[in-house]
Amino acid sequence: MEQATATPLKKTPLNDRHRASGAKMVPFGGWDMPVEYSGIVHEHLAVRTRAGLFDVSHMGEIEIAGKDALAAVQRISSNDASKLQVGQAQYSGLLTPQGTFVDDLLVYRLAPEHFMLVVNAGNIEKDYAWIVEHIKPAGDAVAVNASARYALLAVQGPEAVGIVQSLTGVELAGMKYYWFAHGEVANVRATISRTGYTGEDGFEIFVPPQSADRVWQAIVEAGRPIELIPCGLGARDTLRLEAGMRLHGNDIDDTTTAVEADLNWIVGWKKDDFIGAAPLREQKANGVTRKIIGFEMLERGIGRHGYAAYVGDAKAGVVTSGTQTPHLKKSIGMAYLPIEHTAVETEFDVDIRGRRTRARVVPMPFYKRSK
């Protein structure tokens, strides 16, 4: 009799809530996750116009602490963590010695010698092993995989601040983007971070897993007057693509450098040596042969991940992300192209199931919210 070899999917603390609410569940990064509740378009537009609630508890949290914690983070993280004040976060890259991506992450400074790194769900074990190994030369610093300590909820949209404010004593209006504070949400201890992956204002709320469902229900109830709705990974993906945000495994991976991915702003160019620094500095000085671009289709069709891009008759690159966007009502995407074909307004073709379909390079982000 054959034994089943498939690894069971992990479940967030809100799995029962999603299923009871009728969410469509799919495997994602080893997790059983809601892809949609009421439809991707409906959820996408709710976030752009009102507010949506996401379960992102599958994300990983790795904490680094010790006398040399800053030196450890500086070594493994591309951005300059020395610029962070306690209560501030930054977007960064966990890079290979070649300057390509092990993962992308958020770095939170919890205390002068205590950091939290939020990493992608499918990469938690890989990232943790990488971090443990590569912080050793930094000295007195220890890394702990603290993912089991946290559930993570995201409230995103123009009405997010009012909804979350009604549930907490933490003053949110004055909290700047990429800052965070500790307090309570719905009488549950929480860390409230003004961050997100949708291009809208909003908050990501870290709470103990056993309290996640209580906080989820409180947010749903508080958001009822403005028609906040639960949202799945499908809308999260279309929202982040409109906002020009990279997706690890699609737009960035261990074959693409931070400079090729047009993410120079997450590199601490003036800081001391870090993993991947030398090739990035060489690329910055001498240029790259290819770069990521944003595009919109000029003809009917959607350029999706993995589709070939052509300049003339020659295959020139590949589409990394693409969708028909619910808000902009355009077919948009990202692709890597030779540097000489990356200027805005440059036209090229995407091979959509054997049919060459015209596309044009456009600026990113495709969507930017009004302040």
C-alpha positions in Angstrom: 0.0 0.0 0.0 1.5 3.4 -1.0 2.0 6.0 1.6 0.8 9.6 0.9 3.9 11.8 0.4 2.2 15.1 0.0 2.9 17.5 2.9 -0.3 18.7 4.6 -1.0 22.3 4.0 -0.4 24.6 6.9 -3.4 26.6 8.2 -3.5 30.1 9.7 -5.5 30.6 12.9 -8.3 32.0 10.8 -8.8 29.0 8.6 -12.1 27.9 10.1 -13.3 31.5 9.8 -12.5 31.6 6.1 -14.3 28.3 5.5 -17.3 29.2 7.5 -17.5 32.5 5.6 -17.6 30.7 2.2 -14.1 31.7 1.0 -12.7 29.8 -2.0 -9.5 28.2 -0.6 -6.4 27.3 -2.6 -2.8 26.1 -1.8 -0.3 28.9 -1.6 3.3 28.7 -0.5 2.5 25.5 1.5 -0.6 27.1 3.1 -4.3 26.7 2.8 -5.4 30.2 2.0 -8.5 32.1 0.8 -8.1 33.3 -2.8 -11.4 35.1 -2.8 -14.6 35.6 -0.9 -17.0 37.6 -3.0 -15.0 37.8 -6.2 -11.6 39.3 -7.0 -13.0 42.4 -8.9 -15.4 43.2 -6.1 -12.8 42.8 -3.4 -10.2 44.9 -5.4 -12.6 47.8 -5.9 -13.6 47.7 -2.2 -10.0 48.2 -1.2 -9.6 51.1 -3.7 -12.8 52.8 -2.6 -13.5 51.8 1.0 -11.6 49.1 2.8 -10.8 45.4 2.8 -9.6 42.9 5.4 -6.9 40.3 4.6 -5.5 37.4 6.6 -1.7 37.4 6.0 -0.8 35.2 8.9 1.1 32.9 6.6 3.9 35.5 6.4 6.9 34.6 8.5 8.5 36.6 11.4 12.2 36.1 12.2 13.6 38.1 15.1 17.3 39.0 15.6 18.5 40.3 18.9 21.8 40.7 20.8 24.5 43.3 21.3 25.5 43.0 17.6 22.0 42.7 16.2 22.3 45.8 14.0 25.6 44.6 12.5 23.8 41.2 11.8 20.9 42.9 10.1 23.3 45.2 8.1 25.2 42.2 6.9 22.2 40.2 5.5 19.8 43.0 4.5 20.4 45.3 1.5 18.8 48.4 3.0 20.5 50.5 5.7 18.9 49.5 9.0 21.1 52.0 10.9 18.7 54.7 9.6 15.8 53.1 11.4 14.5 54.5 14.6 12.8 52.3 17.2 9.2 52.1 15.9 10.2 52.4 12.2 10.3 49.8 9.4 11.8 49.5 5.9 11.5 47.4 2.8 14.6 45.5 2.0 16.2 42.5 0.2 17.8 39.4 1.5 20.4 38.9 -1.1 22.8 36.2 -2.4 26.5 37.0 -2.9 25.5 37.7 -6.6 23.1 40.4 -5.6 20.1 38.4 -6.5 17.1 37.7 -4.2 16.9 35.0 -1.5 13.7 36.9 -0.6 12.3 40.4 0.0 11.3 41.4 3.4 10.3 44.2 5.9 12.7 45.1 8.7 11.2 46.4 11.9 13.3 48.0 14.6 11.6 46.8 17.8 14.4 48.1 20.1 18.0 49.4 19.7 19.3 45.8 19.6 16.1 43.9 18.5 14.8 43.6 15.0 11.9 41.7 13.4 12.1 40.6 9.7 8.8 39.8 8.0 9.4 37.3 5.2 7.4 35.5 2.5 5.3 32.5 3.6 6.9 29.9 1.2 10.4 31.0 2.2 10.3 30.9 6.0 12.4 27.9 6.6 14.8 28.7 3.8 15.2 32.3 5.0 15.7 31.3 8.6 18.5 28.9 7.7 20.1 31.5 5.5 19.9 34.1 8.2 21.2 31.9 11.0 24.2 30.9 8.9 25.1 34.4 7.5 24.8 36.4 10.8 27.5 34.3 12.4 30.4 36.7 11.4 28.5 39.7 12.9 29.2 38.6 16.5 26.7 38.6 19.4 23.4 38.2 17.7 20.9 35.4 17.6 18.0 34.7 15.2 14.7 33.1 16.3 11.9 31.9 14.0 9.1 33.6 15.8 6.4 33.0 13.2 4.3 30.9 15.5 3.9 33.8 17.9 2.1 36.0 15.4 -1.1 36.2 13.4 -1.2 39.1 10.9 -4.2 40.9 9.7 -4.2 43.7 7.1 -6.8 46.4 6.9 -6.3 48.3 3.6 -8.1 51.2 1.9 -9.0 54.8 2.3 -11.3 54.1 5.2 -8.8 51.9 7.0 -7.6 54.5 9.5 -11.1 55.2 10.8 -12.0 51.5 11.2 -8.8 50.6 13.1 -8.9 53.8 15.2 -12.4 52.8 16.5 -10.8 49.7 18.0 -7.6 51.1 19.5 -6.3 53.8 21.9 -3.2 54.2 19.8 -3.4 57.5 17.9 -3.2 56.5 14.2 -3.7 59.7 12.3 -0.2 61.0 13.1 1.5 57.6 12.4 3.7 57.9 9.4 3.9 55.4 6.6 6.3 52.6 7.6 6.1 53.3 11.3 4.5 51.1 13.9 3.3 51.2 17.5 2.4 48.8 20.3 -1.0 48.9 22.0 -4.3 47.0 21.9 -6.8 46.4 19.1 -10.2 45.1 20.2 -8.7 44.7 23.7 -6.1 42.4 22.4 -2.4 43.3 22.6 -1.1 44.2 19.2 1.5 45.8 17.1 0.0 48.2 14.6 2.1 48.9 11.5 1.2 51.5 8.8 2.2 49.3 6.0 0.6 47.2 3.3 0.9 45.5 -0.1 -2.0 47.1 -2.0 -1.0 50.7 -2.8 -3.6 52.1 -0.4 -3.3 53.5 3.1 -3.8 50.9 5.7 -2.4 48.9 8.6 -1.0 45.5 9.2 -1.8 44.3 12.7 0.3 41.6 14.6 -1.7 39.8 17.3 -1.4 36.5 19.2 -2.7 33.6 17.1 -5.2 32.6 19.7 -6.8 36.1 19.5 -6.8 36.4 15.7 -10.5 35.4 15.2 -11.7 37.8 17.9 -9.8 40.7 16.2 -10.9 39.7 12.8 -14.6 39.7 13.8 -14.2 43.0 15.6 -12.7 44.6 12.4 -15.5 43.2 10.3 -18.1 44.6 12.7 -16.3 48.0 12.9 -16.1 48.2 9.2 -19.7 47.2 8.5 -21.0 50.9 8.2 -18.6 51.6 5.4 -19.0 48.1 3.8 -15.5 46.7 4.5 -15.3 43.2 3.2 -13.0 40.3 3.7 -10.5 39.8 0.8 -8.4 37.0 -0.5 -5.0 36.6 -2.2 -6.4 37.1 -5.6 -7.3 40.8 -4.9 -4.1 41.2 -3.0 -2.2 40.2 -6.1 -4.1 42.5 -8.5 -3.8 45.4 -6.0 -0.1 45.0 -5.5 0.5 44.8 -9.3 -1.4 48.0 -9.9 0.8 49.6 -7.3 3.9 48.3 -9.1 5.0 46.2 -6.1 7.3 43.2 -6.9 6.2 39.6 -6.0 9.0 37.3 -5.0 9.0 34.2 -7.2 7.6 36.2 -10.1 9.2 39.6 -10.5 12.2 39.0 -8.3 14.1 35.7 -7.5 17.6 34.3 -7.3 18.2 35.1 -11.0 17.4 38.8 -10.8 19.4 41.5 -9.0 18.1 44.5 -7.0 19.4 46.8 -9.7 17.8 44.8 -12.6 14.5 44.8 -10.6 14.8 48.7 -10.4 14.9 48.6 -6.6 18.0 50.7 -6.1 16.1 52.5 -3.4 16.3 49.4 -1.1 20.1 49.3 -1.3 22.1 51.1 1.3 24.8 52.3 -1.1 26.7 54.2 1.6 26.8 51.5 4.3 29.6 49.1 4.9 29.9 45.8 3.1 26.9 43.5 3.0 26.0 40.3 1.2 25.6 41.1 -2.5 27.1 44.6 -2.3 30.0 44.1 -4.8 28.0 43.0 -7.9 25.3 45.6 -7.1 27.9 48.4 -7.0 29.4 47.1 -10.2 26.0 47.2 -11.9 25.2 50.6 -10.6 28.5 52.0 -11.9 28.5 50.2 -15.3 24.9 49.6 -16.0 22.8 46.5 -16.5 21.9 44.6 -19.7 18.3 44.2 -18.8 15.7 45.8 -16.4 12.2 45.3 -15.3 9.5 47.5 -16.9 5.9 48.1 -16.6 3.7 47.6 -19.6 0.1 47.8 -20.8 -1.3 45.8 -23.7 -2.3 47.7 -26.8 -4.3 44.8 -28.2 -6.7 42.4 -26.7 -5.1 39.9 -24.4 -3.4 39.5 -21.0 0.4 39.0 -20.8 0.8 36.5 -17.9 3.7 35.2 -15.9 6.1 33.2 -18.1 5.0 34.5 -21.4 7.8 35.4 -23.8 8.4 39.0 -24.9 9.6 39.8 -28.4 11.4 42.7 -30.0 10.9 42.2 -33.8 11.4 38.4 -34.4 13.8 37.9 -31.5 12.7 36.7 -28.1 14.0 39.5 -25.8 12.6 38.8 -22.4 9.8 37.4 -20.3 6.7 38.6 -18.6 6.9 38.2 -14.8 3.4 39.4 -13.7 0.2 40.3 -15.6 -3.5 40.9 -15.1 -6.6 42.7 -16.3 -6.8 45.3 -13.6 -10.3 45.9 -12.1 -9.7 49.6 -11.2 -7.7 50.9 -14.2 -9.6 48.5 -16.5 -6.4 47.8 -18.5 -4.3 44.8 -19.2 -1.0 45.5 -17.4 2.1 43.7 -16.4 5.8 43.6 -15.6 8.6 42.1 -17.8 12.3 42.0 -18.1 13.6 43.5 -21.3 17.1 44.4 -22.7 18.1 47.8 -21.4 17.9 49.4 -24.9 14.2 48.5 -25.1 13.1 49.8 -21.6 12.3 53.5 -22.4 8.7 54.6 -21.8 6.6 54.3 -24.9 8.8 51.6 -26.4 6.6 48.9 -28.1 7.2 45.2 -28.1 5.2 42.0 -28.5 4.0 39.4 -25.9 3.4 35.9 -27.1 -0.1 35.0 -25.8 -0.7 31.4 -26.6 1.1 31.5 -29.9 -0.2 35.0 -30.9 2.1 38.0 -30.9 0.2 40.8 -29.2 1.4 44.4 -29.0 2.4 46.0 -25.7 3.9 49.3 -24.7 6.3 50.2 -21.9 4.7 52.6 -19.3 5.9 54.2 -16.1 5.3 52.3 -12.8 3.5 52.3 -10.5 0.4 52.0 -12.7 -1.7 53.3 -9.9 -0.9 55.9 -7.2 -3.4 56.8 -4.6 -4.2 60.5 -4.0 -2.8 61.7 -0.7 
